[in-house]
């Protein structure tokens, strides 16, 4: 499972250039990226809902699902496919009652004990664990988790996506530790002179190869 987390600043998209962000989401859907987590915290509810509706429209007919970071109300209003909850957010079961059984719900966790408690409580479809490697998305000093910690989280019962400084090369390490996939921001930023479609296709192909080869399976 591959999850692109949006952040206009990290994706080299101007704050007011919503069209370009929507174009990137469309390119991600064409590349077969599974989840798009809309994480634009500076937008108010009305602006965020308008963005999410556009993203839902451009992924229609593909297997890509659009999730909203923590705002279940916006997800419902905009017709998103689900919600990704912060670690300090309300219980997934409460969110499930609002957005329905067919929606996807994910949650960020920071250790095996927390992951186990969240999994036992029910209501989540996947977890995101990190930071696994140092990441440019975190400006403050950050604690970096180990692969052993990732492995312990992966035994908690829910599928786990590794996040934080992930590259195609590091994806195989996450797979060997038991991760079901990865999430990231910077990984999906197209280099200068490379189209979003070409870059995202290459990244998606590389990540799937890392998870699908026998070498990447314990």
C-alpha positions in Angstrom: 0.0 0.0 0.0 1.4 3.4 -1.0 0.2 6.6 0.6 1.0 10.1 -0.7 0.6 12.7 2.0 0.0 16.2 0.7 1.9 19.3 1.9 2.0 22.1 -0.7 5.2 23.6 0.8 7.1 20.3 0.6 5.7 19.5 -2.8 7.0 22.8 -4.1 3.5 24.0 -4.8 2.6 27.6 -4.0 0.1 28.1 -1.2 -2.5 29.5 -3.6 -1.8 27.1 -6.4 -4.6 24.6 -5.7 -4.8 23.6 -9.3 -1.3 22.2 -9.3 -2.0 20.2 -6.2 -5.1 18.7 -7.8 -3.0 17.9 -10.9 -0.5 16.0 -8.7 -3.3 14.0 -7.1 -4.5 13.1 -10.6 -1.0 12.0 -11.6 -0.8 9.9 -8.5 -4.0 8.2 -9.3 -2.8 7.4 -12.8 0.3 5.9 -11.3 -1.7 3.6 -9.2 -0.9 5.1 -5.8 -3.4 3.7 -3.3 -4.1 6.5 -0.9 -3.9 10.2 -1.0 -4.0 11.8 2.4 -5.0 15.5 2.1 -3.0 17.2 4.9 -3.3 20.9 4.3 -3.6 22.3 7.8 -3.6 26.0 6.8 -6.9 25.7 4.9 -10.2 26.5 6.7 -13.0 24.0 6.5 -14.6 25.5 3.4 -11.4 25.7 1.5 -10.4 22.2 2.6 -13.7 20.7 1.6 -13.5 22.3 -1.9 -10.0 20.9 -2.4 -11.1 17.4 -1.3 -14.1 17.4 -3.6 -11.8 18.2 -6.5 -9.4 15.5 -5.5 -12.2 12.9 -5.2 -13.4 13.9 -8.7 -10.0 13.5 -10.4 -9.4 10.0 -8.9 -12.9 8.7 -9.9 -12.6 5.5 -11.9 -9.3 4.5 -10.4 -8.4 2.5 -7.4 -7.0 5.5 -5.5 -8.8 6.6 -2.3 -8.8 10.1 -0.9 -8.5 10.6 2.8 -8.7 13.7 4.9 -6.3 14.3 7.7 -8.2 14.3 11.0 -11.3 16.3 9.7 -14.1 13.7 9.7 -16.6 16.5 9.2 -14.9 17.6 6.0 -14.5 14.1 4.8 -18.3 13.5 5.0 -19.1 16.9 3.5 -16.7 16.5 0.6 -17.5 12.8 -0.2 -14.0 11.6 0.7 -13.2 7.9 1.0 -12.1 8.1 4.6 -10.1 9.9 7.3 -6.6 9.6 8.7 -6.5 10.4 12.5 -3.7 11.9 14.4 -2.4 10.0 17.4 -4.2 12.4 19.8 -7.5 12.4 17.9 -10.8 10.9 19.0 -11.4 7.2 18.9 -11.7 5.5 15.6 -15.0 3.9 16.6 -16.5 7.3 17.2 -15.4 8.4 13.8 -16.7 5.2 12.2 -20.2 6.0 13.5 -20.0 9.3 11.6 -18.5 8.3 8.3 -19.9 4.8 7.9 -18.6 1.2 7.6 -17.4 1.6 4.1 -15.0 4.4 4.8 -11.3 3.9 5.4 -9.9 5.0 8.8 -6.2 5.2 9.6 -4.3 6.4 12.6 -0.8 7.5 13.4 0.9 5.7 16.2 4.3 6.0 17.8 5.0 2.7 19.5 4.0 -1.0 19.8 2.0 -0.5 23.0 -0.1 2.3 21.5 -0.5 0.3 18.2 -1.8 -2.7 20.2 -4.3 -0.6 22.1 -5.6 1.1 19.0 -5.9 -2.2 17.2 -7.7 -3.8 20.1 -10.1 -0.9 20.3 -11.2 -1.6 16.7 -12.4 0.7 13.9 -9.0 1.3 12.1 -8.1 -0.2 8.8 -4.4 0.7 9.0 -1.8 2.4 11.1 1.0 4.8 10.1 4.2 4.5 12.2 7.3 6.7 12.3 9.4 8.7 12.0 11.6 5.8 10.6 14.3 7.9 9.1 15.1 11.6 9.5 12.7 13.6 7.4 12.8 17.1 6.0 9.1 17.5 6.9 10.0 17.8 10.6 11.7 21.1 11.4 12.2 20.4 15.1 14.6 17.7 16.4 12.9 14.4 16.1 13.3 10.9 17.5 14.0 8.3 14.8 12.4 4.9 15.4 14.3 1.7 14.7 13.4 -1.1 12.4 13.0 -3.4 15.4 10.4 -0.9 16.8 8.6 -1.0 13.4 8.6 -4.8 13.5 7.0 -4.7 17.0 4.3 -2.3 15.8 3.6 -4.5 12.8 2.8 -7.4 15.2 0.0 -5.3 16.9 -2.7 -6.6 14.5 -3.4 -3.8 12.0 -1.6 -3.3 8.6 1.2 -0.7 9.2 2.6 1.9 6.8 6.1 3.2 7.6 6.7 7.0 7.3 9.6 9.4 7.6 12.5 9.8 5.2 11.3 6.8 3.1 13.1 6.2 -0.2 12.6 3.4 -2.7 15.8 1.8 -1.4 14.6 2.0 2.3 11.2 0.6 1.4 12.7 -2.9 1.2 13.9 -2.5 4.8 10.4 -1.5 5.9 9.0 -4.5 4.1 11.4 -6.9 5.8 10.3 -5.5 9.1 6.7 -6.4 8.4 5.3 -3.2 7.0 2.3 -3.4 4.6 3.5 -0.3 2.8 4.8 3.2 3.1 3.6 6.8 3.4 5.5 9.9 2.5 5.7 13.4 1.2 9.1 14.2 -0.1 9.5 10.9 -1.9 6.8 12.1 -4.3 8.3 15.5 -5.2 9.2 15.4 -8.9 12.8 16.5 -9.5 13.3 19.7 -11.6 12.7 18.9 -15.3 10.8 15.6 -14.6 7.0 15.5 -15.1 4.8 14.4 -12.2 3.4 11.5 -14.2 6.9 10.1 -15.0 8.2 10.6 -11.5 5.2 9.1 -9.7 5.1 6.1 -12.1 8.8 5.4 -11.4 8.3 5.7 -7.6 5.2 3.5 -7.6 7.0 0.9 -9.7 10.1 0.9 -7.5 8.1 0.7 -4.3 5.9 -2.2 -5.5 9.1 -4.0 -6.6 10.6 -3.5 -3.2 7.5 -5.1 -1.5 6.8 -7.8 -4.1 10.3 -9.3 -4.4 11.1 -12.4 -2.3 14.2 -10.5 -1.0 11.9 -8.0 0.8 9.9 -10.7 2.6 11.0 -12.2 5.9 
